[in-house]
Amino acid sequence: MVRNLKKKIRVMASGVFDLLHTGHLFYLTECKKLGDELTVVIARDSTVKKLKNRPPIIPETNRLQMVQALKPVDEAILGSETDPLETVEKIKPNIIALGPDQSWSETELEVKLKARGLSPKIVRIEKREISQLSSTSKIVEKILKRGK
């Protein structure tokens, strides 16, 4: 009997995923291509408030359910409310995929991870405009224009 001894490559992606759109689907599809298993970390409501100075439109449990249902996603989890790298320590990904609009510096992230004894490869997914409605802010802007 021949067993496949190849170690699975674990990819981790993260984001808010408020108002799912084609940009999110493109990002997660590209992330999945990097490995065998894709775990997606969903930003907590409190984290969104800190990062974006506004609460998310969709609550975290609903965003978690929506992302988990997407085809490229093997697992979706809620992130830490206090330390984003705590989740990386739990998942221990081989690759961390950053979205084009995420503010992490790849170099800074690598340094912080090495200090914790972690050394995943950091990959930045390139931005690709799929449609005019490929960002949450553009969707909200369009809704607000129609409401006037």
C-alpha positions in Angstrom: 0.0 0.0 0.0 1.4 3.4 -1.0 0.5 6.4 1.1 0.7 10.0 0.1 3.3 11.3 2.5 3.2 14.8 1.1 2.5 17.4 3.8 -0.5 19.5 3.2 0.2 23.2 2.6 -2.0 25.3 4.9 -2.9 28.8 3.7 -4.3 31.5 6.0 -6.2 34.5 4.7 -8.0 37.1 6.7 -10.3 40.0 6.3 -13.6 41.7 7.3 -15.7 40.3 4.5 -18.5 42.8 5.1 -21.0 42.7 2.2 -19.4 39.9 0.2 -18.6 40.8 -3.4 -16.5 39.6 -6.4 -13.3 41.1 -5.0 -13.6 38.8 -2.0 -14.3 35.8 -4.1 -11.3 36.6 -6.3 -9.0 37.0 -3.3 -10.1 33.7 -1.7 -9.9 31.8 -5.0 -6.3 33.1 -5.4 -5.5 32.2 -1.8 -6.7 28.6 -2.3 -4.4 28.2 -5.3 -1.4 28.7 -3.0 -2.0 25.4 -1.1 -4.1 22.5 -0.1 -6.2 23.9 2.8 -7.5 27.4 3.1 -8.4 28.8 6.6 -10.0 32.2 6.6 -9.9 34.4 9.7 -12.9 36.8 10.0 -12.3 40.1 11.8 -14.3 40.5 15.0 -16.8 43.3 15.2 -14.6 45.0 17.8 -11.6 44.8 15.5 -13.5 46.3 12.6 -14.6 49.2 14.8 -10.9 49.9 15.6 -9.6 49.5 12.1 -12.3 51.2 10.1 -13.8 53.6 12.7 -17.2 52.2 12.1 -19.0 49.0 13.0 -19.4 46.4 10.3 -22.7 46.3 8.4 -23.0 42.6 8.9 -22.4 41.0 12.3 -19.4 38.7 12.7 -21.4 35.5 13.1 -23.2 36.1 9.9 -19.9 37.1 8.0 -18.4 33.9 9.4 -21.3 31.8 8.0 -21.2 33.4 4.6 -17.4 33.0 4.2 -17.6 29.4 5.4 -20.1 28.6 2.6 -17.7 29.8 -0.2 -16.3 27.1 -2.4 -12.5 27.9 -1.9 -12.8 28.0 1.9 -12.0 24.9 3.9 -12.5 26.5 7.3 -13.5 29.9 8.6 -12.9 31.1 12.1 -13.3 34.3 14.1 -10.1 36.1 14.8 -8.7 37.3 18.2 -10.1 40.5 19.6 -6.8 41.4 21.2 -3.9 40.0 19.2 -4.1 39.1 15.5 -0.9 37.0 15.6 -2.5 34.8 18.3 -4.6 33.2 15.6 -1.6 32.6 13.4 0.0 30.8 16.3 -3.1 28.5 16.6 -3.4 27.8 12.8 0.4 27.5 12.1 0.0 28.2 8.4 2.7 27.5 5.8 1.5 30.6 3.9 -0.2 33.8 4.9 -2.0 35.5 2.0 -2.5 39.2 2.3 -5.1 41.0 0.4 -4.2 44.0 -1.9 -5.9 46.5 0.5 -4.6 45.0 3.8 -2.2 47.4 5.6 0.3 44.8 6.9 3.8 45.3 5.7 5.2 41.9 4.6 8.6 42.6 6.2 7.1 43.9 9.5 4.8 40.9 9.7 7.7 38.5 9.0 9.7 40.1 11.9 6.8 39.8 14.3 6.2 36.2 13.4 9.8 35.2 13.7 9.8 36.7 17.2 7.1 34.2 18.0 9.0 31.3 16.4 6.9 31.2 13.3 8.1 31.5 9.7 5.3 31.2 7.2 5.8 32.5 3.7 4.0 35.9 3.2 2.3 36.3 -0.2 0.5 39.5 -1.3 -2.4 38.8 -3.6 -2.4 41.3 -6.5 -5.4 43.6 -6.9 -7.6 42.9 -9.9 -10.7 45.0 -10.7 -13.5 42.6 -11.5 -16.3 45.1 -11.6 -17.2 48.5 -10.3 -18.8 46.7 -7.3 -15.7 44.8 -6.2 -15.2 46.6 -2.9 -17.5 47.1 0.1 -16.9 50.9 0.1 -18.0 51.1 -3.5 -21.1 49.1 -2.8 -22.0 51.3 0.1 -21.3 54.5 -1.9 -23.7 53.3 -4.7 -26.4 52.4 -2.2 -26.1 55.9 -0.6 -26.3 57.6 -4.0 -29.5 55.7 -4.9 -31.1 56.7 -1.6 -30.8 60.4 -2.3 
